[in-house]
Amino acid sequence: MASKQLREITREEVAGHNKQGNLWVIIDAKVYDLSKFAALHPGGLSVLLDPEVAGQDATEHFYSLHRHEVLLKPGYARLQIGTITGEKPQINVNTVGALSKVPYAEPTWLTEGYYSPYFKESHKALQKAMREFYDTVILPEATACEENGKRISQAVVDKCVELNLNQMRLGPGKHLKGLTLMNGAVKPEEFDYFHELIINQEFSRTASRGFNDGFLGGMVIGLPPVLNFGKSPLKEKICGEVFSGKKYISLAISEAFAGSDVAGLKCTAVKSDDGKYFTINGTKKWITNATFSDYFTVGCKTDKGLTVFVVPRGEGVETSSIKTSYSPAAGTGYITFDNVKVPVENMLGPENGGLGVILSNFNHERWVMCCSSARTQRLIVEECLKWANQRKVFGRPLISQPVIRNKLAAMISRVESVQSWLENITHQMNNMSYKEQSDKLAGPIGLLKMQCTRTAQLTAQDATQIFGGRAITRTGMGRLIEHYHRTVPFDSLLGGAEDVLGDLGVRQAVKQMPRGVRL
């Protein structure tokens, strides 16, 4: 079907179409015929018949009420009949794959004219490829899944598999050897934690919290114990199935009776008399991706401690959905294990040595959450800067109000601080072995996560005040703010509660205090 031909129209001609049934408006040098649409306008007919709108340039009115994306929807895009003679659009909208020009909308290393000691050309190449992949593939999927509550489609998972993104999301290591990463954007031997940070932060731009977890969040936290502690051929089998997108996995640690207190787990695993298998009984709660996972990395209480197992979905394993304040797309679920027999070969790490497996895995999980938290805060800063500049109150832009500038100053300071701390810790990870990370970074990462999630909630509060009533509606101008304010508390709990992690950081610091130190 041929596209509609647009013609050039003068402003004088548009002005003659200013009545009900014959109504044109100008939005950013584009002419729209609203004659038939006016009666269907969600905001009512009277808004469109306003003398400052009907037959006039309604650009400022439109952007005070609507996001630019409204004009891109097929139902509205077809209303355009022409462009204003001799004029070009002036509204600055990000194009696919482009960096934002809004101050502080991108981290410093991506901002023109600024420098970083951490990021090299391969990081920039990966970021560029990831941004384009996000804009064209992930964002449409995120928008749809967040709304309909369905898990990520197999088609999108397959596209990630083609780029070896699943492997990259688990960080640097031998599992990347010989792979072509993101169509060659980065070589496997070059891939480091800053590359992984880029992937996490690009994906976090969806501002769709349920989808973000549903986007194989269970794999990111559930597969590393298999990769790092599983024995062959179990490791090769499960990693191969998960990396290829054929099977899905979740981390199943939290219970109704034990969350951050992993030593208090009540799910049990009893070894058979012949020593060939364990029988698992118990429940797990708040498990990300549980409803659609094929495997579960399960922490269990054994005779002398804790032990971690890979448990396949099968007889005796049941999952049910848990309703939360974010989208069911996350697949958050409750798991019941009823006399589930698991061969001893499915044990990850040593028997009764599961606490070490769980705690070492927490570092990477919490670091990933810090990456996401820092980036979503930045997205909110960008939203608020845009809104404060285009919204008018008392006859002046909102940004002219000192109280608004003060809130923005605090928001910017917070996001820049957590990003800088995050990059510092990432640099340490790049220069430490896995064991060194476990020994030295659990405390700092715990403190960083506490700082990220606390500042995120302050940013959510400030953003809500800046957007006003629009911040409490799930659609329209403030939809990202509403979603953020509603879902940001999740990060303060998942992966360890803020207070617990703060205490962990201080306790580790106390252990390192030199003897005999005095004021």
N, C-alpha and C positions, 0 to 999 in steps of 0.2 A: 504494500500500500504506500503510495507516494506521500511524502511529508507535505504539510500544508505550507503554501507560499505566503510569506509575510511581506507586507508592503510598508513603505515609508509613509508616515502620517505626520501632519503638522500639529502643533499644540492647539492652534486655532480650531482645527477640525475636531479634535478631541473635545474641546470645550462645548461644542454644539450637541454633544451626547451626554446630557446631564439629568435625564428624567427616568422615572420608572418605566421599564420596558425599552428604554433606549439609553443605556448607561455604559459609558467607557471610563476607564481610569488609566493613569500612567504610573508605572512602578519601575523605577530605575531605567528610564528611557525606553521602556517596553509598554506597548498599549494592549490592554485587556478589555474584551467585550463581556461585561457582566450582566447584560440585559436579561438573559434567561436565568443566570445563576443567582441574581440578587435575592429572589424570593426564597432561595434555598440556603442563603448565607447563615451559618450557625450563629453569628452575632446579631442577626436581625437585619431587616431592610433599611431601617432608619439610619444605621451607621453608614451605609453606602450612599444614601441620599443626602448626607451632610454636604453643604455648599463647598466645604474645603476638600471634599473627596470626589463627588460626582463631576465628571468631566475635567478633573484637575489632576495635578501631580500628587498622588497619594503615597509617595515613597516613605515619607517620614511617618505617616499614620500607619502604614502597613507594618513597618519594622518596629513600631512600638507595641504591636500586638501579636505579630507572627514571626516565626523563624523562617529563614530563607528556604529551607527544605520544602515548605508548603508549595512554593512556586514550581518545584521540580516534580511534584506528583502529577501523574498523567491526567487526572481529572481537572487539574488547575492549569497545567501547562498548555492544554489544548484551547484555553480561553484567550491565549495571546493571538492577536490578529496583525500586529505590526510593530514597528519601532519608530521612535521620534526622528524626524528628518534632521540629519546633521549632528546627532547626539550619540554618545556611547555610554554603556552602563558604567556606573561609578562605584557600585557596591563591591567591596573586596571580599570574595569568598574563596576559601581554600579549594584548590583543584586536586584531583586524585593524585595521591602520592607526594603532595607538596608539604613543605614545612610551613607552620603558621608564622606569620609576621607579627603577631601580637606579642608585646614584651612579656617575658617570663612564661610564654606558652610552651616553649621548648626548653629542655635543659641547656645549660651554658655551652656544653661541647657542641651542640647543634645550632647555636646562635651565631649568626654571621659577625665576624670581627672579634670573637672570643676564642680562647684556647683551653686545652686540657692536656695534662701529662699522661692520661690514661688511654685515650681513644686514638686509634690509628686509622689508616685508610680502609682496612678490612672491616672495621666497625662501621664506618660511614657507608661502605658498600652494602653491608648487611642491613643497616637501618633503612636505607633507601628501598631495598628490595622488600623488606618487611612492611614498610609503610604502604607501598603499592598493593601488596598482597592483602593487607588489612583493609584498605579502602575498597578494594574490588570484590574480595571474597568473604572476609570475616565480618565486616560491619553489617552487610545486608542479612547475613545469617544470625548475627547477634540480635539485631532488631526484631527479627521474626520470632526467634526462640524465646526471647525475653517476654514477648507478648503472648505467644501460644503455649508456653510452658513445656515445649517438647525439647528433648535432648538434641544435641548437635547432629546434623544429618550425616549419613555415611558418605555422601558425595563430597562434603567439605573435609571430612576426615581423610578421605582418599587423596584429596589435593594436598593436604599436609604431609601425607605419606610420600607422595611424589617428590616433595622437597626435602624429605628427611627431617622435618620439623619435630617429630616426636622424639627422635634421638637428641636433637639439639636442646630440647627443653629440659633434659636431664643433666646438662652441663658438659664440660670437657671430660674426655676420657677415652679409653680404648674402644668403647662402643661406637665411636665416630670413625674409626680407622677405615679407610678405603671408600668412604661415602662421598657423594657429591652433595654439598650442602647449599641449599637455596640457589640452585642452578649455578653453583660455583662462586657465589658471593664471598665465601670465606673457605679456606682450606681446613681440613680436619685437624692438621697439626697446629694451625694458628688459633683455632677456636678456644676461647677462654671464658671466664665468668662475666667479662664485660659484654661479650657477644650474647651470652644467655640473658644478661640484664636487659639488653636491647630488645630481645624477643619478648620478655615478660612485660616490659613497659609499653611496647607497641600494642600488644594484645589488650593491655589495660585501658586503652583509649576507647574501648567500646562503651564505657559507662553503663554496662549491663551486668550487674553484679551476679545475678543468678546464672546467666550464660557464661560468665568468666569462669565460674567453678565448674559448670557443666562442660566446658570446653576441655575435657580430659584432665581436670584438676586432680582427679583421683590417681591418674597415671603419674603426674608430677611428684606426688608425695607417696604413692604406693609402690611404684616400681623401683626406686633407688635401693631399698633394702634387698630386693631380689638381685639387682645388678651388683651390689657391693658385698652381699653376704650369702647369696645362693650358690649352691654347688651344681656343677655340670652333671647331667644334661638338663636339669630343671631350669637353670638360668637361661640356657640357650632357647629352650622351648617357650617359656613364658615371655621372655624379652622379645623373641622373634614374633610371636603372635600379637603382642601389644604394639610393638613398633610398626608392624604392618597394618595396624588398624583393624585386624580381624577379631581381636578380643580386647576387653577393657578391664581395668583393675582399680581397686580402691584401697585406701589405707584405713583399717578398722582398729582403732585404738580406743577412742572415747566410749564411755559407757554412762548409763544413767547415774551410776554411783562413783564414777572416776573419770575426770576430764584431765585437767592439768596434773593431777596426782596420779601419774601412771603406775606408781608402786601399789596403788590401791585397786588395781584391776581385779574383777571377780570372775571373769570368763575363765574357765579352767580347761586344761589339757592333761589328761591322765594317760600315762604310757602303758601299753599292753604288757602282759607278762613276758611275751616273747621278744619285746623290744622293737617290734617291726612297725608299729603305728601308735598314734595318739588319738584319744577320743575327746572331742571338744564339745563343751556345753556352756551356754551363756548367751549374752546379748551384747550388741553394740548399738550406739545411738549417735545421731547427727553425722552420719558417715556420707561424705561427699561422693556422688556418683554411685551410691550403693544400689539404687533401683535398676541400673542397667549394666552393672559390672559382672564380669565372668569369673574374676578372681578377687580374693580379698587377702591383704597382708594383715594378719591378725596377731595382736598381742594377747598372750594367755598366761594365766598363773599356773606354774608347774610346781613340782614337789619342793624345790629349793630356790625358787625365784620366779622370773618371767622368761618366757620363750616365745619367739615369733615364728609364725608359720605362714605359708601360702596355702590358702584354702580355696579350691575351685567351687563354683556354684554347682550344687547337685543335691542329692538326697540329704535331708536334714537341714539344709540352708534355705532360709526364707527371708525375703526383704519386703518392706512396706514403706511407702512414702511418708515423710514428715512434712507437715505444712509449716512453712516459715514465712517471714515477712518479705522474702524475695522470691523470684520465679522458681517454679518446679523444674525449670530447665537444668538446675544444678543437680537434680537427682538425689537430693538429700534423703537419707533413709535410715530405717531401723532394721537391724539384722538379728535373726535368731539362729543359733547353732544348737541343734538337737541331736546329740549322739553322733556327731559328724566324725567319721574315721578318716584320718590323714596320715599317709605314710611318713616315716621318720625322715625320708629324703626331702620332704617339703619343709623341713626346719631351716630357718635362716639364722646363721650364726650358731654359736654353741648352745647346747641345752642349758637352761637356767641363766643364760647370758643375754637374754633379750632386752634387758634394760639398756645395755650399751648400744644395741642395735637401734632401739627406739630413740634414745637421746641423740645419737649421732645423726639420725635422719631428721630430727627436729631442726637442726641448724639450717639445712638447705630449705626446708619447708618455710621456716620463718623468714629467711632471706628473700625467698620468692615473694612472700607476702609484703615485705618491705618495698621491693621493687614496684609492685602493683600499687601499694598505698601512696608512695611518693608520686607516681605518675597520675593517678586519678585526682590527687590533690591539685596537681598542676592543671589538669583539665578544668577543674572548678574555678581556679584562678583566672583562666582564660575566659570562661563563660562570664564571670563577674566583671572583668575588665571591659568586655564587649558590651555588656548590658549597661554598665555604669556610664559608658560613653554615648550610647544611643537613646537611653531612657531620659525623658525630660520631666522634671518636677519643679513646681513653682516657677515655671518659665525658663528654667535653665537645665543643662545636662546634670544627671545625678552625680557625676564625678565632681561637680563643683562643690558638693557638700563635704566639709572637712571630716565629718563622722564616717562617711563612706570611704574617703581616702585613707583614714586611719585603719579601717577594717582591712582594706586591700593591702596596706603596708604590713599588717600582722600576717595576713595570709601568704604574701610573697616571702616574708622572712622565714616562715615555718617551712614552706616547701623547699626553699633553697637550702635551708639547714639540713633537713633530712636527706635530700639528694646528695649533698656533699659528704655527709657521714656514711651514707650508703656506698658511695664510690670509694671512700677510704677502706671500708670493710671488704669490698669487692677486690680491691688491690691486695689486701692481706690474703684473701682466699686464693688469689692467683699465685701467691708465693709460698703457700703452705701446703703440706700434704694433707690428705683426708684426715689422718690421725691428729695432726697438728691443729687443724681446724676444729676438731672435736674438743681438743684440750684447751685451746686458747680463745676461741671465738663464740662459744656458747653464751657467755655472759654479755659481751658486746652486742651480739646479734639480738639477744633478749632485750637489752636496753634500747637498741635501735627500734625494734618492733614496738615496744611500749611508747617510744617517742612518736613514731609514725602514726600509730592508731589514735593516740591522744590528740595530736595536732590535727589529725584528719577530722575528728569530731568537732574541734573548735572551728575549723574551716567550714564545716557543714553548717554550723550555727551562724557564722558570719554571712555565709552565702545566702542563707534563708532570709536574713534581715535585709540584705541588699536587693533581693528579688521580690520581697514582700509577699503579697497574696499569690503571685504566680509560682512561688516556691512550694506550694502545698497542692498543686494540681499535677496529675500524672501525664498530662499532655500540654502542648503549647510551649511558650517561651521558657518556663522554668522547669520543664520536665526532667532535665538532668540534675537539677538541684534537688527536686523532690525525691528522685530515686536515690541520690547520694545520701541525703539526710536520713532516709528510711533504712538504708542498707549498710551504712558505714559502721554501725556498732558490731557487725559480724566480725570485722577484722580485729576488733579488740578482744575477741574471745577465741576465734579459731586459731589453732597452732599454739595455744597457751594464753591464758588471761593476762591482761596488762600488769596487774599487781604481782602475779606470780613471776612473770618474766623480769620485772624490775627487781624483785627480791633475789632472783637467780643471779642477776648481774652483780648485785652488791655482795652476795655471799661468795661469789667467785673472786671478787676483788679482795674481800677480807682474807681469803685463803692465801692470797699472794702478798699480804702485808709482811714486810720484813720484821724479823724478831727484834725486840728492843727499841723500836721506833717510838720516839716521844716528841712532844711539842718543845 
